[in-house]
């Protein structure tokens, strides 16, 4: 059975960046700003304290916020474009590999 890579830990950084540790042992700093679109993400995007309230949901293996917002862990792991973006005119998420 194929095991999916999920998020093990998430640490908010400056701006809308987060240090994400995945269950395969890899770690990346990811700019979450491209994913913070739409009404559910508005308070997260507009308030640093709300953004920093992220946590990892053990059941889904992804980051979530108290208002119920979350981001697909596969999108973050594979560096895919946000769901709202048209692939033809939107850049992928910006990631920086961690040693």
C-alpha positions as MATLAB code, in Angstrom:
seq = 'XXXXXXXXXXXXXXXXXXXXXXXXXXXXXXXXXXXXXXXXXXXXXXXXXXXXXXXXXXXXXXXXXXXXXXXXXXXXXXXXXXXXXXXXXXXXXXXXXXX';
ca = [
       0.000    0.000    0.000;
       1.332    3.429   -0.961;
       1.886    5.767    1.966;
       1.284    9.450    1.380;
       3.692   12.076    2.652;
       1.974   14.302    5.181;
       2.969   17.226    7.359;
       4.585   16.395   10.666;
       5.312   19.916   11.960;
       4.764   23.519   10.903;
       6.404   26.639   12.276;
       5.205   30.079   11.191;
       7.963   32.387    9.961;
       8.032   36.058    8.886;
       5.410   37.212    6.424;
       3.352   34.285    5.227;
       6.217   31.810    5.234;
       6.203   28.592    7.228;
       8.823   25.940    7.913;
       7.155   22.647    7.062;
       8.521   19.260    8.129;
       7.137   16.295    6.207;
       6.759   12.689    7.321;
       9.487   11.587    4.886;
      12.007   13.663    6.882;
      12.276   16.521    4.389;
      11.856   20.106    5.504;
      11.113   23.239    3.472;
      10.382   26.884    4.006;
       7.241   27.576    1.981;
       5.599   30.874    1.101;
       1.933   30.219    1.888;
       0.760   33.610    0.545;
      -0.357   32.164   -2.834;
      -2.677   29.756   -0.978;
      -4.293   32.358    1.299;
      -7.033   33.446   -1.080;
     -10.774   33.565   -0.561;
     -13.000   34.413    2.388;
     -11.896   31.579    4.689;
      -8.269   32.715    4.401;
      -8.954   36.450    4.763;
      -8.375   36.616    8.547;
      -5.269   34.452    8.193;
      -3.843   36.609    5.418;
      -4.628   39.902    7.161;
      -3.536   39.150   10.738;
      -0.090   37.835   11.698;
      -1.376   36.454   15.011;
      -4.091   34.497   13.231;
      -1.562   33.220   10.673;
       0.708   32.091   13.519;
      -2.170   30.101   15.059;
      -1.547   27.331   12.506;
      -1.184   23.802   13.804;
      -0.865   20.345   12.304;
      -3.976   18.202   12.341;
      -2.833   14.673   13.207;
      -5.706   13.012   11.354;
      -5.373   14.849    8.036;
      -1.621   15.450    8.263;
      -1.835   19.042    7.130;
      -1.757   22.547    8.543;
      -5.036   23.952    9.795;
      -6.221   27.144   11.457;
      -8.845   27.615   14.187;
     -11.434   28.844   11.648;
     -11.298   25.497    9.794;
      -9.081   26.605    6.906;
      -6.466   24.142    5.698;
      -4.109   23.539    2.785;
      -3.757   20.201    0.995;
      -0.489   18.568    2.136;
       0.119   17.091   -1.342;
       0.031   20.584   -2.851;
       2.614   21.793   -0.337;
       4.852   18.730   -0.635;
       4.910   18.708   -4.432;
       5.094   22.518   -4.783;
       1.921   22.672   -6.856;
       0.008   25.817   -7.756;
      -2.943   26.751   -5.532;
      -6.312   25.272   -6.515;
      -7.698   28.697   -7.485;
      -4.875   29.364   -9.955;
      -5.007   28.743  -13.652;
      -1.815   26.809  -14.385;
      -1.215   28.798  -17.567;
      -0.751   32.144  -15.789;
       0.178   31.435  -12.167;
       3.572   30.587  -10.686;
       3.981   27.578   -8.454;
       4.522   28.008   -4.725;
       7.947   29.290   -3.795;
       9.959   26.828   -1.722;
      13.442   26.786   -0.303;
      14.889   23.329    0.489;
      16.272   22.904    4.010;
      19.384   20.921    4.822;
];
